[in-house]
Amino acid sequence: RRLNPTARIVEAAWGRVAPDQLLGTGLFDMKEASQHPDWLREARLGEHTPETVEYGISSITFRSRRPFDVGRFEELTAVMETAARLSP
């Protein structure tokens, strides 16, 4: 809430969220975001604390009844990269 007090909170159960609640919402405004005092603070000042340190993460485990489909994941990232390039 400190960085974006108007952000919409999306509840997730076991990491399950309807994609339309996250992707293509049109809620991000680059002009508005760039006006925030902390905008690109890490890039400008080199003040980056890795999430592994900040939150004490030492490892993760992926578990699923179905195997992880690398091809589908690569398709998703390609779509996201294309959408990012097309965004104003």
C-alpha angles and dihedrals in degrees: 000000000000093000097037117014091179095052116131113242113223117199117220131191113205089343093302114141129156105252092227089064090062110023127064095001094137089220097122115089113189093197092053093043092051090058093063113108092232093050108137091347091147092050094046099042103022090237099149124150108188114237088237088064098035094053100025095246112166101163144351132216126210113205127175139150087230121055119254108266107218092186093057091046091052090050090053094050091048091053091047092049091050092049091049091053091050095049116102 
